[in-house]
Amino acid sequence: MKYALVTGGSRGIGRAICIKLAEMGFSVLVNYQSNKAAAEETKLLIEECGGTAELLPFDVANGAETEKVLSDWQAAHADDYISVLVNNAGIRKDNLMFWMQDDEWNNVLNTSLNGTFYTTRALVKYMMNKKFGRIINIVSISGVNGMAGQTNYSAAKAGVIGLTKSLALETAKKRVTVNAVAPGFIETDMTKDLPQDELKKIVPANRFGKAEEVADLVGFLASEKAGYITGQVINISGGL
């Protein structure tokens, strides 16, 4: 079996990625923290299109929990390993810095940056041992360019970009690629509160992107055809 883990896979971009990887023949592990109903809906959508999926609940921001869940999964699948990891879990707690509270800062960094570290550390050793793996980190155009009101989110995603570039240098000889995908404005639950009519005016493509467009890019990076691409940050932002 070919296994792929998508953190934060229950909704939005994560759900679209889960479905795409299932269409590519992966058995998809759908990670979620609390929204079991949404995760079950993602699993059902995968099964309806002929794929296989398993729910894998854990909090990526909790290092001990992440390590235990993934170690237990590996122990139960001694002849297999997770060859594709998509670090998608993330939260937004937007605020201007002079109003930002400690929990708004810490919770965003713990989920996006620490969560990427904990999950990747738990799985990359198996990929390197098997001499094949794909790690794809979902970052943001906010982490590339910065954005007012998102110092926490921008810092977290910029940190993941640095992690991506450094880890790629450590794993390339073992045929494990590490790349980041930086979406701009994508139509998801996370962006539903944004003024789309106003914001699309600053996007050269004059629209928000679709989650499926991000998933298609992730699918290519997860494929064997992308074996010579590593350490890269690929914007998918309509030219923003």
N, C-alpha and C positions, 0 to 999 in steps of 0.2 A: 504494500500500500504506500502511496505517496501522501504524506501528511503536511498540512499547512495550518499554522496558528495565526489567527487574526485577533489582536486585542481590541477591545471596544467594538466587537463585530456585530452588535445587535441592531444598530440603526445607521442611517445615513451613509457616509462613505464606507464605513466598516462593513455594513451589510452588502453594499454593491461589490466590494472586494471579495467577500465570502462567496457570493454567487458566481463571480467571474472565475475564481480559483476552482470552484466545484465544476464549472463547465470545462475547465482545463484538465479535469481528471483527478484533482486532489480530494482526499478526504479532509474536510475542513473542521478544525476545532474552533468553535465560536466562543470567544471569551467575553464575559460580561461581569459587572460587579453586582448590580442590584435589580436591573430590569429584566427579570426572567421571561416575562410575557413577550417582550420584543425579541429576545434571543430565540425563544421557541418559534416565533413567527419567521425569523431568518432561517432557522433549521427547516421549517416546513417549506419555505420557498425553494430551498436547495433541493429538498427531496422531490418536490413537484417537477423540477427540471431534470430529474434522474440522478442527482448527486447524492453524496453521503455526508453527514455532518454529525458532530457531537458537541454538546454544550460543555464548556469548561469554565465554571465560575471561579474567579479569584480577583482580589484587588491588586492590580499591578503596582500600586504605591506601597504595598506591604511586602518587603523583601523576603521575610521568612515564609509567609503564606505562598508567595509566588514560587519560591524554591521548592517547597514541599509538594505543591500540586503538580508541578512539572516533573519533579523527581518520581512521584508516585505514578504519573502517567507513563514515564519512560520504563519504570520497573514492570508495568503491566503490558508493555509492548517491546519486549526484549529484542525482537528481531527487526524492529522498525525504528524510525526516528523522525523528528519534525524537520523537514528539509527546507521549508519556507516559513519565515517569520515576518509578519507584518505588524509593526508597532504603530497602531493607530489610536490607542486610547489617549484621550486628552479632554480637558475641561477648560472653559473660559470663565474668568471672574474679572470682567473689565472694570477698570476704575483709573482715574488719574492718580499718579504716584503719591501726591501729597495727601490724598484721601485713602490710599490703599491700606488695608489692614493686614496684619501679619498672616492671618489664615488665608486671605485672598492670594497673597504671594506664595506661601508655602504649599497650599493645596494644588495650585496650578503646576508648580515645579515638581512636586512629589509625583503627580500623575504622569505628566509628559516626559520629564527628564529622568527622574529616578525610576519610574516605571519602565522606561526603555532600557535602562541599565540592568535592572533586576531580571527582566524577562530575557534579554539578550544573553546575559552572563550564564543563565541557566541552560541555554540551548546551544550556544555557539561551539561549545566543546564537542558536542556530538556531531555537528556539521563538519568541524575540522577533522575529527577522527574518521568520518566517512568520506572525506575529501570532496564534499559537495554541499553547497548551501546557498540560500538567498535570504538576505536580511534587507527589508525595505521599511524605512522609517517615514511615516507621514508627518511632515513638518508643516510649514505654512509660509506664505509670502511675507507674513508678519515677522517671521524669524529671519528672513533675508533682508528686508528693507526696514523693519521696524514699523510700528503704528501707534499713534497717540492713543492713550487709554488702555494700552496692552503691554505695559512694561513687563509684567509677569509672564504673559503668554509669549511675547517676543523673546524674552530671555530664555524661557524653557525651550522653545523651538530652535533658537540659535545654539543652545547647548547641545541639542540633539544633532544639529548639523556638524558641530565640532566632533562629537562622538562618532558620527558616520564616517567622516574623513579619516580619523585616526584609526578606527577599527578596521577600515578597509585595507590599510597598510599592514595590519597584523595578520590578516586572514587570506590575502590574495593568493599566496603560494599554495594554499590548501583548497583552491577553487571555491572559496566562499566569498561571494560578492556582497558588498554593503553599500546601499544607495539610499538617497532621500528623495521624496516627492513633495514638492511645495505647492499645494493648491492655493489659488487666489480665492475669489468669492464663488462658492459652490452652494447650490440650493440644497440645504439640509436643515434639520432641526436646530443646529447650532447657529445658523445664520438667519433664521426666520424672523428674528427681532430687528434685523438691520433694514435700513431704508433702501430697498433694492432699486427703486426708480432713480434715486439720487446717485447711488454708488455705481450703477452700471454706466453712468455718463463718464466716469474716469477710467473705465475699462475699454481699451481699443476695440475689442470684439463686441462691445455694447450689449453685453449680457452676462448673467451669472452662468457658471459651468454646471454640468450635471455630474452627479456622483458616479455614474457609469463611465464617464470620460476619464475620471481619475482611476477607476478600477481597470480600465483597458491598459493604461500605462503601467500600473502595478503588475498586471498579468504578463506584460512583455518582460519586465524586469525579473519576474519570477521564473521565466522560461529559460531553457538551455541556450536559446539564441542570444541572450544578454550576457553571456559569460565573459566578455571583454569590457564590460561596463562596470566600474566599481569606484567608490569614493566620490560619486557625483551627486549634485543637487539639481533636480530637474523641475523647473517651474511649470505649472499647468494653470495659467492665470489669464488667458485671453489677451496676453501681451502687456499686462499690468506691470 
